[in-house]
Amino acid sequence: MSSEVDSVGKISACPHLRAMSKPMLAGLIGTIGFLLYVAVVVILADHVLGTHWTVEFVYFALAGIVWVWPAKALIIWAAR
């Protein structure tokens, strides 16, 4: 396997494999994280359903909003 020198002067064994860009990585992490979040929320919702309507309301209101802060942090990280 031949190796090439990249723009910084380091030898790269696989020049065709470049690092994933931050926005692309953030999109991948965000998608996987959101799917996991939804799965956890749905599993926990089984324990909340059938309780008093105020408990259900608070749970679903919080579950619908809480994902925004990690997503915001991920977007800010990707934009830097």
C-alpha positions in Angstrom: 0.0 0.0 0.0 1.5 3.3 -1.0 1.2 6.3 1.3 0.9 9.9 0.3 1.8 13.1 2.1 -1.2 15.3 2.9 -1.3 19.1 3.0 0.1 19.3 6.6 3.0 17.0 5.7 1.7 14.0 7.5 1.8 10.6 5.8 -1.7 9.3 5.2 -2.2 5.6 4.5 -5.7 6.2 3.1 -5.8 9.7 1.4 -9.3 9.0 0.0 -10.7 8.6 3.5 -11.1 12.1 4.9 -12.4 13.2 8.3 -16.2 13.6 8.3 -17.2 17.3 8.4 -18.6 18.6 11.7 -22.1 19.4 10.2 -22.3 15.9 8.7 -21.2 14.3 12.0 -23.6 16.5 14.0 -26.4 15.4 11.6 -25.6 11.7 12.1 -25.2 12.1 15.9 -28.4 14.2 16.1 -30.4 11.7 14.1 -29.3 8.7 16.1 -29.7 10.6 19.4 -33.2 11.7 18.5 -34.3 8.2 17.6 -32.9 6.9 20.9 -34.6 9.8 22.7 -38.0 9.0 21.1 -37.6 5.3 21.9 -36.9 6.1 25.6 -39.8 8.6 25.7 -42.2 6.0 24.2 -41.1 3.3 26.7 -41.5 5.6 29.7 -44.9 6.8 28.3 -46.2 3.3 29.0 -45.7 3.9 32.7 -47.4 7.4 32.6 -50.5 6.5 30.6 -53.4 5.8 32.8 -52.3 8.1 35.5 -54.0 11.4 36.3 -54.3 13.7 33.3 -52.1 16.4 34.8 -49.2 13.9 35.2 -49.7 12.8 31.6 -49.8 16.5 30.4 -46.6 17.4 32.3 -44.8 14.3 31.0 -45.7 14.8 27.4 -45.1 18.6 27.6 -41.6 18.0 29.0 -40.8 15.1 26.7 -41.8 17.3 23.7 -39.5 20.1 24.8 -36.4 18.6 26.5 -34.8 17.4 23.3 -34.3 21.0 22.2 -31.4 21.8 24.5 -29.1 18.9 23.4 -30.0 19.7 19.8 -29.1 23.3 20.3 -25.7 22.4 21.8 -25.0 20.0 18.9 -25.9 22.7 16.3 -23.7 25.3 18.0 -20.8 22.8 18.1 -21.2 22.0 14.4 -21.3 25.6 13.5 -18.0 26.4 15.1 
